[in-house]
Amino acid sequence: MGAAAFAEKKAPSDPVRVVIDAGLMSRLPDGSFHADRPISRAEIAVILNRAFNLKEREPMIFEARRLDDVPSEHWAHDAIQMVLAKGIMSGYRANQFYPEQKATRAEGFAIIAQAYGVFSFEPSYVERLLEPYADHDRIPDWGRKAWATVVEEGFVNATRRDGQLYLRPQDPMTRGDMAYALAWWLSRKGRTVPPAGL
């Protein structure tokens, strides 16, 4: 069974509930989760720090980088410094991080793969994993190995349309996309996934 078929069959039935119960994500102030809301780079940094416990990863000591758009009082300052230090995310030139910039799915899932650990697949295997998806050619070259990792592990919520599967790499990354990936990651780790409706 291919990774896409396996993920479709076995994915947690209520990803939002799973990540909320696990304390990895929360509802917004109005009480709703807003799964369709695009997610920012700062939000990704905070969530992945929490999910992957980045403080415990080597190197344990690092020097903070100066970011003109992420002052020390910024709500996500520490998380952003951590993902930069661990090589999970990168900044832009001229000391910019663009914390409020919305991520595409191409970026978001590649960042999740970096936090998880990108597999050292041969280029031919990367293409074999991605080829079944109708829009695989829209994944940027810099992200293809990372995407092969998240596809192999079932973290990507592909869309089925007209009998084909689509990865939608250029669409905005949403809170629902993040919840799906993390809920599946939790289930792969063997943690209890509460059934829907309980």
Salt bridges, closest charged atoms under 4 A:
GLU8 OE1 - ARG160 NH2 3.01
ASP21 OD2 - ARG17 NE 3.07
ASP30 OD2 - HIS34 NE2 2.67
GLU43 OE2 - ARG37 NH2 3.72
ASP68 OD1 - ARG66 NH1 2.42
ASP78 OD1 - HIS77 ND1 3.01
GLU100 OE2 - HIS74 NE2 3.36
GLU127 OE1 - ARG144 NH2 2.87
GLU153 OE2 - ARG188 NH2 3.14
ASP171 OD2 - ARG168 NH1 3.21
ASP177 OD1 - ARG105 NH1 2.99
